[in-house]
Amino acid sequence: MADRKPKAFALDNNTDTTAVSGKSPHVKAEPQVGDRFDDGTIFSGISPDTGKPMYARPVDESLAMQWKEAVRYAARFEGHGKPVGTFRVPTDGELSVLFQNRTKIGGFNETGSVPKGWYWASTLGVDPRDQRFSDGRRGCSYENVYSSVRLICS
């Protein structure tokens, strides 16, 4: 995914629009959290687990899911011009980055309601991890509880 270009920066000659801002047209602009890419994903930050850029889908999956269902769904998901296996449920650390950047990424349910206001992480300890996006509260839920899912890729 090294060839990703934000919509605002993609040009045919592989340069960016920083020339408009007075910078060299041959210097590539770094993506900013919230930048939307041609494939429909949104730059969401750097994974604290891998050190790689993370790209989120622009919307939550339409239905809340149980944890195992969410992980299986992610493994089968194909979209945004990417093959099956590209997207995944974020880890606990990555979910925290999504929470911190939720305003710039957009579209998260911040009502705090159950199940739509809570989001699954792929991290599994004794129980799966989740996080409420109204206030950032983190917890562990039983696998049979329903929560929202926002898939990412890197």
Sequence and secondary structure as in RCSB ss.txt:
>XXXX:A:sequence
MADRKPKAFALDNNTDTTAVSGKSPHVKAEPQVGDRFDDGTIFSGISPDTGKPMYARPVDESLAMQWKEAVRYAA
RFEGHGKPVGTFRVPTDGELSVLFQNRTKIGGFNETGSVPKGWYWASTLGVDPRDQRFSDGRRGCSYENVYSSVR
LICS
>XXXX:A:secstr
 TT  BTTT  TTS  GGGGGTS TTS     TT BBTTS EEEEE TTTSSEEEE SS  SS B HHHHHHHHH
H  BTTB TTS B   HHHHHHHHHTHHHH     S  TTTTEEEEEEESSSEEEEETTT  EEE  TTS BB  
 EE 
